[in-house]
């Protein structure tokens, strides 16, 4: 009996050791190529190291493997579509439609378009920019960087929720990246042009500023991991590491993640101990041959200063 127990323990230990590199994804590629000319922005990562990245001007979705770095266009682009923020939830891909004023929902298994939601119909350029999306308690919430609204899609019904309280829209990109607390009750958004963070009541749209020790200007995609909020500062080529107070009334920028593979990163998602950033390369003139890629970086705990 004792020998059998030891064999069982060692077998379990061996399985853990073998699985550890996968969990840490230390052997995964540091840089993953996307199609030339793709012009990416949003990213969502599934549990099996599968990632989805959207194309801003075409609405195409690229699907690939973090483990191998290989992939292909999963959903072709189409007229009248665009893809900025991307969220994966229960086998569905929720995609923010940028200047189209729409949100799109696809099957993450087949790529079928399941629904198109119209939040605002622009009559001229620059009237709307549906930028990012998160799913919280069953509803999908979309930000608009031009119009001070949060768009909720719940059971197919669309509600435009005015943003009130501390946030004040101004010139440039306003509400951008969005995430949710683990219980789904409170949303967090970043305002790009002023570098501020806000909590948002998902029912009323009431915002309250999260007071920071320094602004996160050019804040784009965000990712909440426990009490650590990672904020991509796109044109600054860094990711701010913000330790939030338990009551979400304040936060401390404790460091920044930088990497030589950053070239105007826009959004991030996590897998294991790593973050994967999409490089939109906004300062590089786009051509059909312009290369784009994902960059893998390690998380910070929020206790130290800087990295790489």
C-alpha positions as CSV (number, residue, x, y, z in Angstrom):
1,X,0.0,0.0,0.0
2,X,2.8,2.4,0.9
3,X,4.6,1.7,-2.4
4,X,1.5,2.3,-4.3
5,X,0.9,5.6,-2.5
6,X,4.5,6.8,-3.3
7,X,4.1,5.9,-6.9
8,X,0.8,7.9,-7.0
9,X,2.5,10.9,-5.4
10,X,5.4,10.8,-7.7
11,X,3.2,10.4,-10.7
12,X,1.2,13.4,-9.7
13,X,4.4,15.4,-9.0
14,X,5.7,14.5,-12.4
15,X,2.5,15.6,-14.1
16,X,2.7,18.9,-12.2
17,X,6.3,19.4,-13.3
18,X,5.5,18.6,-16.9
19,X,2.5,20.9,-16.8
20,X,4.3,23.8,-15.2
21,X,6.0,25.2,-18.4
22,X,2.5,25.3,-20.1
23,X,1.1,27.2,-17.2
24,X,4.0,29.6,-17.1
25,X,4.1,29.6,-20.9
26,X,7.8,30.3,-20.7
27,X,8.5,28.3,-23.8
28,X,5.9,30.0,-25.9
29,X,7.1,32.4,-28.6
30,X,8.1,35.9,-27.4
31,X,6.8,37.4,-30.5
32,X,3.9,36.2,-32.7
33,X,3.5,37.4,-36.2
34,X,0.1,38.6,-37.5
35,X,-0.7,38.9,-41.2
36,X,1.0,41.8,-43.0
37,X,-1.3,44.7,-43.5
38,X,-3.7,43.4,-40.9
39,X,-3.9,46.6,-38.8
40,X,-4.9,44.9,-35.5
41,X,-6.1,46.3,-32.2
42,X,-8.2,44.0,-29.9
43,X,-7.3,40.6,-28.4
44,X,-9.0,37.9,-26.5
45,X,-7.4,34.7,-25.2
46,X,-9.1,31.4,-24.5
47,X,-8.2,28.7,-21.9
48,X,-6.4,26.5,-24.4
49,X,-3.9,29.2,-25.5
50,X,-6.0,30.2,-28.5
51,X,-6.1,33.9,-29.2
52,X,-8.3,36.1,-31.3
53,X,-7.2,39.4,-32.8
54,X,-9.4,41.9,-34.7
55,X,-8.6,44.0,-37.7
56,X,-9.6,47.7,-37.3
57,X,-10.5,48.6,-40.9
58,X,-12.0,45.3,-42.2
59,X,-13.5,43.6,-39.1
60,X,-11.6,40.4,-39.9
61,X,-10.7,38.1,-36.9
62,X,-7.4,36.2,-36.8
63,X,-7.2,33.1,-34.7
64,X,-3.9,31.5,-33.6
65,X,-2.1,29.6,-31.0
66,X,0.1,31.2,-28.3
67,X,1.9,27.9,-28.0
68,X,3.0,27.5,-31.6
69,X,2.7,31.1,-32.9
70,X,0.7,29.8,-35.9
71,X,-2.7,30.8,-37.0
72,X,-4.9,32.1,-39.9
73,X,-7.8,34.4,-40.6
74,X,-10.8,32.9,-38.9
75,X,-13.4,35.4,-39.8
76,X,-12.9,37.3,-43.1
77,X,-13.4,41.0,-43.3
78,X,-16.7,42.4,-44.7
79,X,-18.1,45.7,-45.8
80,X,-19.6,47.7,-43.0
81,X,-17.6,46.0,-40.3
82,X,-14.7,47.0,-38.1
83,X,-13.0,45.4,-35.1
84,X,-11.4,47.2,-32.2
85,X,-12.0,45.6,-28.7
86,X,-12.6,41.8,-28.6
87,X,-14.1,39.8,-25.7
88,X,-14.4,36.0,-25.5
89,X,-17.2,34.7,-23.3
90,X,-19.0,31.3,-23.3
91,X,-18.1,30.4,-26.8
92,X,-19.0,33.8,-28.3
93,X,-16.8,36.6,-29.5
94,X,-18.0,40.1,-28.8
95,X,-16.4,42.7,-31.1
96,X,-16.5,46.5,-30.8
97,X,-17.2,48.0,-34.2
98,X,-15.2,51.3,-33.9
99,X,-16.5,54.0,-36.3
100,X,-19.5,51.8,-37.5
101,X,-21.3,52.5,-34.3
102,X,-22.0,48.8,-34.0
103,X,-21.2,45.7,-32.0
104,X,-20.8,42.2,-33.5
105,X,-21.2,38.8,-31.9
106,X,-19.6,35.7,-33.5
107,X,-19.4,32.0,-32.7
108,X,-15.9,31.4,-31.4
109,X,-16.2,27.8,-32.7
110,X,-17.5,28.3,-36.3
111,X,-17.0,32.1,-36.9
112,X,-20.7,32.5,-37.8
113,X,-22.1,36.0,-37.3
114,X,-24.7,35.5,-34.5
115,X,-25.8,39.1,-34.1
116,X,-25.2,42.7,-35.1
117,X,-26.2,45.4,-32.7
118,X,-26.5,49.1,-33.8
119,X,-25.7,51.6,-31.0
120,X,-25.5,54.7,-33.0
121,X,-25.8,55.4,-36.8
122,X,-23.3,58.1,-37.8
123,X,-24.1,60.5,-40.6
124,X,-20.6,61.9,-40.8
125,X,-17.1,60.6,-39.8
126,X,-16.0,61.1,-36.2
127,X,-19.5,60.9,-34.6
128,X,-18.9,57.6,-32.8
129,X,-16.2,55.1,-32.0
130,X,-17.3,52.0,-30.2
131,X,-13.9,51.1,-28.8
132,X,-13.9,48.2,-26.3
133,X,-16.1,45.6,-24.7
134,X,-16.4,43.4,-21.6
135,X,-19.0,40.9,-20.4
136,X,-20.2,41.2,-16.8
137,X,-23.0,39.2,-15.3
138,X,-24.3,38.1,-18.6
139,X,-24.4,41.5,-20.3
140,X,-21.9,42.9,-22.8
141,X,-20.8,46.5,-22.1
142,X,-19.3,48.6,-24.9
143,X,-17.5,51.9,-24.5
144,X,-17.7,54.8,-27.0
145,X,-14.7,57.1,-27.2
146,X,-16.7,60.0,-28.8
147,X,-20.2,59.8,-27.2
148,X,-20.5,59.7,-23.4
149,X,-22.5,56.5,-23.3
150,X,-22.0,52.9,-22.2
151,X,-23.9,50.5,-24.5
152,X,-25.3,47.3,-22.8
153,X,-26.4,44.3,-24.7
154,X,-28.4,41.8,-22.6
155,X,-30.5,39.0,-24.1
156,X,-30.3,40.8,-27.4
157,X,-31.7,44.1,-26.1
158,X,-29.6,47.2,-26.5
159,X,-29.6,50.0,-23.9
160,X,-27.6,53.2,-24.2
161,X,-26.6,54.2,-20.7
162,X,-25.4,57.9,-20.3
163,X,-22.1,58.2,-18.4
164,X,-22.6,60.7,-15.6
165,X,-20.6,61.7,-12.4
166,X,-16.9,62.4,-12.5
167,X,-16.1,61.7,-16.1
168,X,-16.1,64.7,-18.5
169,X,-15.7,64.1,-22.2
170,X,-13.3,66.4,-24.2
171,X,-11.4,66.5,-27.5
172,X,-9.7,63.2,-28.5
173,X,-10.4,59.7,-27.4
174,X,-12.3,59.5,-24.1
175,X,-13.7,56.3,-22.6
176,X,-11.6,53.5,-24.1
177,X,-10.5,50.2,-22.4
178,X,-13.0,48.5,-20.0
179,X,-12.9,45.6,-17.6
180,X,-15.0,44.3,-14.7
181,X,-14.4,43.4,-11.1
182,X,-14.6,39.6,-10.4
183,X,-18.1,39.8,-9.0
184,X,-19.3,41.7,-12.2
185,X,-20.9,44.5,-10.2
186,X,-18.5,47.3,-11.0
187,X,-16.9,48.3,-14.3
188,X,-13.6,50.1,-14.7
189,X,-12.8,52.3,-17.7
190,X,-9.8,54.4,-18.7
191,X,-10.1,57.8,-20.3
192,X,-7.4,58.1,-22.9
193,X,-7.0,61.8,-23.4
194,X,-6.6,62.7,-19.7
195,X,-5.1,59.5,-18.3
196,X,-7.8,59.0,-15.7
197,X,-9.5,55.8,-14.4
198,X,-13.1,55.5,-13.3
199,X,-15.4,53.0,-11.8
200,X,-18.8,52.8,-13.5
201,X,-22.1,51.6,-12.1
202,X,-23.2,49.1,-14.8
203,X,-26.9,49.9,-14.2
204,X,-26.9,53.7,-13.9
205,X,-23.7,54.8,-15.7
206,X,-22.6,56.8,-12.7
207,X,-18.8,57.2,-12.8
208,X,-16.4,57.9,-9.9
209,X,-12.8,58.7,-10.5
210,X,-10.1,56.4,-9.1
211,X,-7.5,58.9,-7.8
212,X,-4.0,58.1,-9.0
213,X,-0.5,59.2,-8.0
214,X,0.2,59.9,-11.7
215,X,-2.0,59.9,-14.8
216,X,-2.0,57.1,-17.3
217,X,-2.2,59.3,-20.4
218,X,-2.7,57.4,-23.7
219,X,-4.4,54.7,-21.7
220,X,-5.9,52.1,-24.1
221,X,-6.7,48.5,-23.3
222,X,-6.9,47.5,-19.6
223,X,-6.8,44.2,-17.8
224,X,-7.7,43.6,-14.1
225,X,-5.9,40.8,-12.3
226,X,-6.9,40.8,-8.6
227,X,-6.1,44.3,-7.3
228,X,-3.6,44.9,-10.1
229,X,-4.8,46.8,-13.1
230,X,-2.7,46.8,-16.2
231,X,-3.2,49.8,-18.4
232,X,-1.7,49.9,-21.9
233,X,-0.3,53.4,-22.7
234,X,-0.2,53.0,-26.4
235,X,2.0,55.8,-27.8
236,X,4.2,55.7,-24.8
237,X,5.0,52.1,-25.5
238,X,4.5,50.9,-22.0
239,X,2.0,49.2,-19.7
240,X,1.3,50.9,-16.4
241,X,0.9,48.6,-13.3
242,X,-1.7,50.1,-11.0
243,X,-2.3,48.7,-7.5
244,X,-5.9,49.5,-6.7
245,X,-7.2,50.3,-3.2
246,X,-9.8,47.7,-1.9
247,X,-12.6,50.3,-2.2
248,X,-11.5,51.3,-5.7
249,X,-11.4,55.0,-4.8
250,X,-7.7,55.3,-5.4
251,X,-4.8,53.5,-7.1
252,X,-1.0,53.7,-7.2
253,X,1.1,53.4,-10.3
254,X,3.9,51.2,-9.0
255,X,5.8,50.5,-12.2
256,X,5.7,50.1,-15.9
257,X,6.3,47.2,-18.2
258,X,8.3,48.0,-21.3
259,X,9.7,45.8,-24.0
260,X,11.7,46.2,-27.2
261,X,8.9,44.5,-29.1
262,X,6.4,47.2,-28.3
263,X,5.4,49.4,-31.2
264,X,2.3,51.3,-30.1
265,X,0.6,48.5,-28.2
266,X,-3.2,48.9,-27.8
267,X,-4.8,46.0,-25.9
268,X,-3.7,43.1,-23.8
269,X,-4.9,39.9,-22.4
270,X,-3.4,37.3,-20.1
271,X,-2.4,33.7,-20.2
272,X,-0.6,32.2,-17.2
273,X,2.0,34.6,-15.9
274,X,2.3,36.5,-19.1
275,X,0.5,39.3,-20.9
276,X,0.1,39.5,-24.6
277,X,0.1,42.9,-26.2
278,X,-1.2,43.8,-29.7
279,X,1.0,46.2,-31.6
280,X,-1.1,48.5,-33.7
281,X,1.9,50.5,-34.9
282,X,-0.2,53.7,-35.3
283,X,2.9,55.8,-36.0
284,X,3.8,53.6,-39.0
285,X,2.0,54.3,-42.3
286,X,-0.1,51.2,-43.0
287,X,0.5,49.4,-46.3
288,X,-0.4,45.9,-47.4
289,X,3.1,44.8,-46.5
290,X,3.4,46.4,-43.1
291,X,4.2,43.7,-40.5
292,X,2.3,43.4,-37.2
293,X,2.8,41.2,-34.2
294,X,1.9,40.2,-30.6
295,X,4.5,40.8,-27.9
296,X,4.7,38.5,-24.8
297,X,5.8,40.1,-21.5
298,X,5.8,39.0,-17.9
299,X,3.3,40.4,-15.4
300,X,4.5,42.5,-12.5
301,X,3.2,42.1,-9.0
302,X,2.8,45.8,-8.4
303,X,5.5,45.8,-5.7
304,X,8.5,46.8,-7.8
305,X,9.5,49.5,-10.3
306,X,10.0,48.9,-13.9
307,X,10.9,46.0,-16.1
308,X,13.2,45.4,-19.1
